[in-house]
Amino acid sequence: MATSILTRNNVKILGKGEQTLIFAHGFGSDQTAWRHQVAAFAPSYRIVLFDHVGAGNSDFNAYSPHRYSSLYSYAEDLLDLCAELKLTKPILVGHSVSGMIGLLAALVESNRFSKLVFIGASPRYLNDRGYIGGFERNDLDNLYAAMSANYYSWASGFAPLIMGNPDRPELAQEFAKTLTAIRPDIAQAVARVIFESDHRQDLPRLQVPTLILQPSKDVAVPSGVGQYMADKIRHNHYIPIDAEGHYPHLSAPDIVTKAIASWIGA
């Protein structure tokens, strides 16, 4: 069982320290996106890295659209990983969709995590009455159609849009590389699961202390989303960060690392 879970999610354990940090990547990315934070925290913390099924070097054979038809299955994977490694009170750092995956995991096992960190997370991407999630229905329909028509062409255009920082094209190139490493059928299915999800009603149920890091210029997650979560989550610390793009841990790693270090060390 241990081998299957660790292989399934391509789990890596690094660093030294009694406190464990789990880093969970967002859509289109993989565990390599955390290299700046790993370098900073490994001397003092135990680091657990993994790839969600269907991403990075995870076991693609473990993926099925039925199994992964909601974020709850990814939360179950995360809890399986924690149980297998016998992790007690780790801190979960979740980027984008992994924020909500962490939230769902924490609702299932309320005592599993000591703290959560959300980076560019969102409970809902679709705009709604009184809520700006960032996308209209037509935007998502066009996105799905473009992914279906020519996935690799779509990825080459989506990567620089979502990464921002046009003066640093290497960032978009890196994201495009991990994005195109995903099987197109898996990427399309996962995108629908993420963009159609709505976990706004789950936010007030969260009891775990949570740090919310909201980039100032994020195409995927408008700045108001971070404030929305801060208004709904009881035990939170909200920090708007001066960073462009949806991947601030890559584009502004020092800012992200310092914010996390300050909060988890408090």
N, C-alpha and C positions, 0 to 999 in steps of 0.2 A: 504493500500500500504506500509506504513512504516513497519508494522509487517512482511509483506511478504519478503521485502528486508533484514531486519535485521535478520530474521529467516533463510532465504535462505543462507545468507553468515555468519551466526553465529557471528554477529557483537558484539564486546565488547568495551566499552568505559571506560578508566581508566585515572588516573592522574589529575593534576591541571596545569593550565597555559593558556594563551591566544593563544599561537601558538600550532597548532595541527600537530602531527606526525602520519602518516598512515604507518603501517608496513604490507607489502605484501609478503607472503611466496613463496617459489619455489616448483617445482614438487616433489611429494612424501612427502612433509612436511605439516605443518599446523601452526597456529598462536602461538602454544606453543614454537616454535623454537626461538621466540623473547624474551624469559623471561629475559635474561641478560640485553638486551637493555631497556626493560620495567622498570626494577628495577632502571636503571640509569637515565632514562629520565622522569619517572612519577612524581617526585617531582616538576619539572619545566615546563612540557609540558602536554597537553592533548593528550592521546594516543588512537588511533583507531586501533583495531585488527579485522581481519576477515579471514575466510577460503574461498578459491575459491570453486565454486560449484564442487562437486565430491571429495573434500578433507575434512579432519578433521571432524567437526560436522556440516558441511553445510547440506542443504537439498538435499539429493541424488535424490529425486524425481524431482528436478528442472533440472537435467542433461539430455541432449539428445545429441547424436553424431552430429545431424544436427545443433542444436543451437550452439554447441561449436566446430565447425569445423575449427575455426581459432582463433588467439589471439584477434581479434577485439571484439569478444563477451565478453571475460573477461574484456577488456578495457571498454566496455559498462556497465558491472556490476559495475566496479569501479566508473565510473561516476554517475551511478544511486545511489550508496551508498553515494557519496559526496553530491549529490543534496538532498537526503533524510535527511541527517544530517546537511544540510545547511553549509557545510564547505567552508570557504573562504580562499584561498591561503594556504592550508595545504602543508606540506613537505611530499613527498612520498618516503619511503625507500623500494625499491624492490629488492628482492633476485632472482637471476637466471632469469627464464622466466618472473617474475614480473617486471623486469627492462624494457623489451620490452612492456609488458602490460601497464606500466606507460608511456612509450614513446608514444604509440598509443593513449592513453587517452589524453595526453598533446597536441597531434596534432589535435585531434577532438575539444578540448576546450583549446585554447592556454593560457587563463588567469586563468585556474582552480588552477594550482599548483604554489607555489612560488619557489620551488626547488625540484629536483629529486636526489635520491641517488641510484646508481646501485652497487650491491654487486655480483660479479661473474656473471654478465649479459653477454649475447651474442646475436648478431643480426643474426648469422647463425652458426649452429653446424657442418655442412658438409664442408669438405675441397673443395676448388674451385681453379681455376687458379689464382695464386697470393694471395691466402687467405688460411690461416690455421685455420680451425674452430675446429679441434680436432678429427673428425670422417671421415672415408672413407665410401662409400656407403655400402660396405660389412660389416663393423662394425655395422651399423644400421640394416641391414637386419638380422644379427645374433642376435642382441638385441631383435628385434621384435619376431623372431622365438622362442627365449628362454622365453620371456614373455608369449607367446601363449602356449608353451608346458607345462610349470609348473610355474605359476606366483610366487608362494610362494618360490619355490626353487630359481628362478631367483632373487627375492628380497633379499634373505639371502646372495647371493653372490654379488649383486650389491651394497648393503648398505656399506659394509666395503671398497669396491673399490672406491666409490664416496666420502666417508667421509674421507678416509685416516687416519692418526694418529693410526696406529696399536697398539701402546702402550697404547691406551685409548679405549678399545673395547666397553665401555659403550656408546660412541658416535654413533658407527655403530649400536648398539642394539637399541638405541633410534630412529634412522632414519628407521631402519627395521620395527619398530613398527608402525610408522605413514605411511610408505609405504604400509604395508600389511593391513592397515585399509581401504585402497581404494579398491573399487570393481575392480576385475581384468579387466573386460571389459572396465571400465572407464579409468583405468591406461594405458591400451594398446592404447586406442584411443587418450588420452591426450599426451602420449609419442610421437605418430606419429605427432600430430599437432605441438608439440614443436620442435622436431628434424628435421622436414621437413620445418620449417619456414625460411624465409629469409627477414630480415628487414634492410638490409644494406643501401638500397636506402632511407630509412626513416631518417637515422641518421642526415644528413645535414639539414633537415627541422626542427629539434628540436630547439626551441628558449629558453626553460627554462634552467636556470643554473643547471648544473648536476655534481655531484661528482661521479667519477668512482673508485671503490675500486676493485683491482684485486689481488687475492691471488697469492702468488709466486709459489705454487705447487697445481694446480687444474687439475685433470684428465679430467674433463668435459669441461673446458674452459681454453685453453692454454694462457700463459701470454701475447702473442702477440695480443690477441683479445681485451684486455683492451686498449692497445696502439692504435689499429685500431680504436676503438670508439673515443678515445681522438683526433685522427687525423680528424675525420669526424664531431664530435659534436662541434658546434661553441663556446658555453659558457660552458666550462668544467674545472674541476680540477681533474687531474688524480693522484691517489696515489697507487703505488704497495705496498701491505702489506705483511709482513713476516708471512704467515699463510699457513698451509697445509690443503688440502681438499677443497671440493666445498661448505662447510658450515662454513665459518670462524666466523660467528656470534655465532656459538656454540663451535667451536674448539679454537678460539682465541678471545673471546668476548671483552676483554679489549682493544685490538688493534682496533677492529672495532668500538666500542663505542667511543673511544677517537677521532678517525678520523672523525666520524660523528659529534660529539659534537664540535670539533674545526672548522669544516667547516660551520655548520649551525649557529654557534654563531658568525661567522666572519661578 
